[in-house]
């Protein structure tokens, strides 16, 4: 059974890197066994990101939160004297890279679920993908159970680790077209599986033009709403913990005035960047 948004948020609230860890962990938790994200699972992730935003800012009034059907916004907050429609969108610097990351995350999430069905000890598992590794949906169906079985066959003892790669320091020689290395460990006694994808990259500077493009992509949405909302908000989110969405947030971005059909625009960078309300020049919807 998946944790609901508030349950997982409460469990991870005091963890290191809380917001980014929460967003990434929840995205993994709602993926179905084959790793594919359906509209229902995307809506769960949107709700979770909104709850992260709400807990970090005093901007959202007290009220009932719902997720109406299209063409209405992603989130609706019905307060005592207002109804706010909130559109969500994700800020990425490289859409192709984000698609690769999503496929890789889907494989690892599905592999972890396959492994957990075997009733084996909890462990840490890091999967080092080769640069630019692409996984088709057909490959993913075969790859996830393969990885689960690979891990199951190499469970380290308590206090031990297993390195699977082609190097001289490997515990076992392992060569695969999609992976540079797989590292398994039980250096601590895990009470739940902690599987992930380590990544490193050069962090680019975000520029106002990229943010404006993301706003432009959503500026047509308010005209499609059938409900007369008291206010229409745009929430731009970024987990910030992967190459496709990791960037340096400069004062130039935060001080720029953006053109939008939304009444208020927020930028929530969950990995250390904080939550910022952007300056807006209102356009007619």
C-alpha positions in Angstrom: 0.0 0.0 0.0 1.3 3.5 -0.9 1.7 6.2 1.8 -0.5 9.1 1.3 1.1 12.5 0.7 0.8 13.7 4.3 1.9 10.4 5.8 5.2 10.4 3.8 5.7 14.1 4.4 5.4 13.6 8.1 7.7 10.6 8.1 10.5 12.4 6.2 9.9 16.0 7.4 13.0 16.0 9.7 15.3 14.2 7.3 18.4 15.7 5.7 17.5 17.5 2.5 13.8 17.0 3.5 12.0 18.5 0.6 14.0 17.1 -2.2 14.2 13.7 -0.5 10.5 13.8 0.1 9.6 14.6 -3.5 11.9 12.0 -4.9 10.8 9.3 -2.4 7.1 10.0 -3.0 7.5 9.9 -6.8 9.1 6.4 -6.4 6.5 5.2 -3.9 3.5 5.9 -6.2 5.0 4.2 -9.3 3.2 1.0 -10.1 5.2 -2.2 -10.2 6.2 -1.9 -13.9 7.5 1.6 -13.3 5.0 3.3 -15.7 3.5 6.6 -14.5 -0.2 6.9 -15.3 -2.3 10.0 -15.0 -3.5 8.9 -11.5 0.1 8.5 -10.3 1.1 11.9 -11.8 -1.8 13.5 -9.9 -0.6 11.9 -6.7 2.9 13.4 -7.3 1.3 16.8 -8.0 -0.7 16.7 -4.8 2.4 15.8 -2.8 4.4 18.7 -4.4 1.6 21.1 -3.6 1.5 19.8 0.0 5.3 20.5 0.3 4.7 24.0 -1.0 1.8 24.6 1.4 3.8 23.5 4.4 6.7 25.8 3.5 4.7 28.9 2.8 1.9 30.9 4.5 0.4 31.9 1.2 -2.2 29.2 1.0 -5.4 29.9 2.9 -7.0 27.3 5.1 -9.4 25.3 3.1 -10.4 22.0 1.4 -7.9 20.8 -1.2 -9.2 18.9 -4.2 -8.0 17.8 -7.7 -10.7 18.7 -10.3 -10.9 17.1 -13.7 -9.6 19.0 -16.8 -10.0 21.6 -18.0 -9.8 22.9 -14.4 -6.4 23.5 -12.7 -4.4 20.7 -11.1 -5.3 21.8 -7.5 -8.3 23.7 -6.1 -8.3 25.2 -2.6 -11.8 26.1 -1.3 -11.6 28.4 1.6 -14.2 30.2 3.7 -14.4 33.2 1.3 -12.3 32.2 -1.7 -11.7 29.5 -4.3 -8.1 29.3 -5.6 -7.1 27.3 -8.7 -3.5 26.2 -8.7 -1.8 25.0 -11.9 1.4 23.0 -11.4 4.4 22.7 -13.8 7.9 21.4 -13.5 10.9 23.5 -14.4 13.5 21.4 -16.3 16.6 22.6 -18.1 16.7 19.6 -20.5 13.5 17.7 -21.4 15.3 14.9 -23.2 17.6 14.3 -20.2 14.5 14.4 -17.9 12.9 11.7 -20.0 16.0 9.5 -19.6 16.0 10.1 -15.8 12.3 9.2 -15.5 12.9 5.9 -17.4 15.9 5.1 -15.2 14.0 5.9 -12.1 11.1 3.7 -13.2 13.4 0.8 -13.8 15.0 1.1 -10.3 11.6 1.6 -8.6 10.2 -1.5 -10.4 13.4 -3.6 -9.6 13.1 -2.6 -5.9 9.5 -3.8 -5.8 10.4 -7.1 -7.4 13.2 -7.5 -4.9 10.9 -6.8 -1.9 8.5 -9.5 -3.0 11.3 -12.0 -2.3 11.4 -11.3 1.4 15.1 -10.7 1.5 17.1 -8.4 3.8 16.8 -4.6 3.4 19.9 -3.0 1.9 21.2 0.1 0.1 21.6 -0.2 -3.6 23.2 2.4 -5.9 22.8 2.0 -9.7 25.4 4.0 -11.7 24.0 4.3 -15.2 26.2 5.0 -18.2 26.0 8.5 -19.5 23.1 8.9 -21.9 21.7 5.4 -21.2 18.3 5.0 -22.8 15.8 2.4 -21.8 12.7 1.5 -23.8 9.5 0.4 -22.2 10.1 -3.1 -23.6 13.6 -3.2 -22.1 12.2 -1.9 -18.8 9.9 -4.9 -18.4 12.9 -7.3 -18.7 15.5 -5.1 -16.9 13.6 -4.6 -13.6 13.3 -8.3 -12.7 16.9 -8.9 -14.0 18.2 -6.3 -11.6 16.1 -7.6 -8.7 17.5 -11.1 -9.2 21.0 -9.7 -9.6 20.7 -7.9 -6.2 19.1 -11.0 -4.6 22.1 -13.1 -5.7 24.6 -10.7 -4.2 23.1 -9.6 -0.8 26.0 -8.6 1.3 26.4 -9.7 5.0 25.9 -7.2 7.8 28.7 -4.6 7.7 29.7 -5.7 4.2 29.4 -4.3 0.7 29.4 -5.7 -2.8 30.7 -3.8 -5.8 29.7 -5.1 -9.3 31.7 -3.5 -12.1 34.6 -4.3 -14.5 37.3 -2.7 -12.3 40.0 -4.4 -10.2 38.3 -3.4 -7.0 35.0 -5.2 -7.9 33.7 -7.9 -5.6 32.6 -9.6 -8.8 33.4 -8.7 -12.4 30.3 -7.2 -13.9 29.9 -5.6 -17.3 26.6 -4.3 -18.7 25.7 -2.0 -21.6 23.6 0.3 -19.4 25.5 0.4 -16.1 29.0 1.4 -15.1 28.6 0.0 -11.6 26.2 -1.4 -9.1 27.0 -0.9 -5.4 25.2 -2.9 -2.7 25.7 -2.4 1.0 24.6 -3.3 4.5 27.2 -1.2 6.2 24.4 -0.2 8.5 21.3 -2.3 9.4 18.6 -0.9 7.2 15.0 -1.1 8.3 13.8 -0.4 4.7 15.4 -0.7 1.3 17.2 2.4 0.1 17.8 2.2 -3.6 18.9 5.2 -5.7 20.8 6.6 -8.7 23.9 8.7 -7.8 24.4 11.5 -10.3 27.0 14.2 -10.8 26.9 17.2 -13.2 27.9 20.7 -13.8 25.3 23.0 -12.3 24.1 25.7 -14.9 22.8 29.1 -13.9 19.0 29.5 -14.4 18.1 32.6 -16.5 14.7 34.5 -16.6 14.1 33.5 -20.2 13.8 29.8 -19.3 11.4 30.6 -16.5 9.3 32.8 -18.8 9.1 30.0 -21.4 7.7 27.7 -18.7 5.1 30.4 -17.8 4.3 30.9 -21.4 3.5 27.2 -21.8 0.8 27.5 -19.1 -0.5 31.0 -19.9 -3.3 29.6 -22.1 -4.7 27.5 -19.3 -6.8 30.1 -17.3 -8.9 30.8 -20.4 -10.0 27.2 -20.4 -11.2 27.1 -16.8 -15.0 26.8 -16.5 -15.1 27.8 -12.8 -14.7 31.5 -11.8 -11.8 31.3 -9.3 -11.1 34.0 -6.9 -7.4 33.7 -7.8 -5.5 31.7 -10.3 -2.0 30.6 -9.3 0.9 29.0 -11.1 3.3 26.8 -9.0 6.5 26.1 -10.8 8.4 23.2 -9.0 11.9 21.7 -9.3 13.3 18.9 -7.2 16.7 20.2 -8.1 18.5 16.9 -7.3 19.0 15.6 -10.9 20.9 17.0 -13.9 17.7 17.9 -15.8 16.4 20.2 -13.0 19.5 21.1 -11.1 20.5 24.8 -11.5 21.9 27.8 -9.6 19.1 30.2 -8.7 20.4 33.7 -9.1 19.0 37.0 -7.8 18.5 38.1 -11.5 15.9 35.3 -11.8 14.1 36.3 -8.6 14.1 40.1 -9.3 12.8 39.8 -12.9 9.2 40.7 -13.8 7.4 37.9 -15.7 4.4 38.2 -18.0 1.6 35.9 -17.0 -2.2 35.4 -17.1 -2.0 34.0 -13.5 -2.6 36.3 -10.6 0.4 34.9 -8.6 3.4 32.8 -9.7 5.5 30.8 -7.3 8.9 29.1 -7.9 9.5 26.2 -5.5 13.0 24.7 -5.7 12.9 21.9 -3.2 16.6 21.2 -3.1 17.9 24.1 -1.1 16.5 26.8 -3.3 13.4 27.6 -1.2 10.1 29.0 -2.3 9.8 32.4 -4.0 6.9 34.4 -5.3 7.9 35.9 -8.6 7.0 39.4 -9.8 4.3 39.4 -12.4 3.0 41.7 -15.1 -0.6 40.5 -15.6 -1.8 39.7 -19.0 -5.4 39.2 -20.0 -6.5 35.5 -19.9 
